[in-house]
Amino acid sequence: MTVKTEAARGTLTYSRMRGMVAILIAFMKQRRMGLNDFIQKIANNSYACKHPEVQSILKISQPQEPELMNANPSPPPSPSQQINLGPSSNPHAKPSDFHFLKVIGKGSFGKVLLARHKAEEAFYAVKVLQKKAILKKKEEKHIMSERNVLLKNVKHPFLVGLHFSFQTADKLYFVLDYINGGELFYHLQRERCFLEPRARFYAAEIASALGYLHSLNIVYRDLKPENILLDSQGHIVLTDFGLCKENIEQNGTTSTFCGTPEYLAPEVLHKQPYDRTVDWWCLGAVLYEMLYGLPPFYSRNTAEMYDNILNKPLQLKPNITNSARHLLEGLLQKDRTKRLGAKDDFMEIKNHVFFSVINWDDLINKKITPPFNPNVSGPSDLRHFDPEFTEEPVPNSIGRSPDSILLTASVKEAAEAFLGFSYAPPVDSFL
């Protein structure tokens, strides 16, 4: 079987078509992986590892702050070092308070589930994290960071809200707003790219959310279509704050190597200190992807992609307006000191000519009608979630704790490490 195409070089055979489909599937799955998991995967790829940029990057693959790196193993946390969820903790909550209905997302440390609170009849997205997995990768600080950011952002319309949290002997539970309009990534997959007015609307709401985080001295650091949700009306909601960095003042910097490969800013790849402008680079990458269908420097060859980010000039096709072109050139400026947002942060983005048609007061008050309505019929309407998630059975262990008599040594260790995280009800109360 042979398919003719003018755009192809020569003849596109059936086997080549299958290869292209395999590449697309690999790309989609890669996009769902965290940076740590992705780096571990390419570390086993001999071809990729021969590239000097990749070898250099792999040396710093663990996303730890420099001041935390220590050759000696860390001692068990003392009571003063234990994570404490503080005001988000609900001393009365337990897994059996919920009906866990569907898996709606997955990550490195656990799952996100649609759940209905039995007493309130309210629907929530409950993020269930495995303590053992968190401890294995030494990610306790990132979980704490996520908690802190969730507590701070509850007043912003474009950031997901935390209702409360609790824990069991082996799991942590975040009870979050349930957003069921689908990931921006999911909609981009289906439509390939968006028209400029729709991309502008999403970019404006995203920029508003990032500007708010920056006003709290928080850098988001992991903006990508997978972390951008649409609510039931079609407004943007940012989620997943595990890679946020707190206490970054106006001119402050950090140097943690973290993020998602396609969206890493040049200064991060160069292992240089970086500041808030890393978020504006990511906004540029997401806007580019909304307009063109792929991230700006994407290659399925990781070494080539990193080299593109560092060295390849930005290439823009002529099918966008001059204002969009100018904005992308400003946001995707490789020199962070010259990047749009370097001088006056969100105000520079807000005042750019590309957004001149946006009334920012109306935007933040949700008075602008979204260009796309997900048309969900209610909380049980899961049409915009990937079947990869929703068809997966809900694990029985999600809604219960292990019997204290049967607790393994590793589970006991996990329980002890998070003693201060929040109130843990007695395990025998859910059996």
PyMOL commands that set and color helices and strands:
alter all, ss='L'
color gray80, all
select helices_A, chain A and resi 14-31+35-43+46-49+52-58+66-68+79-81+86-88+95-97+131-136+140-152+184-191+196-215+225-227+261-263+266-269+277-292+302-311+322-331+336-338+346-350+353-355+360-364+387-390+396-399+404-406+409-417+427-429
alter helices_A, ss='H'
color red, helices_A
select strands_A, chain A and resi 2-3+12-13+98-106+110-117+123-130+162-167+171-176+228-230+236-238
alter strands_A, ss='S'
color yellow, strands_A
deselect
rebuild
show_as cartoon
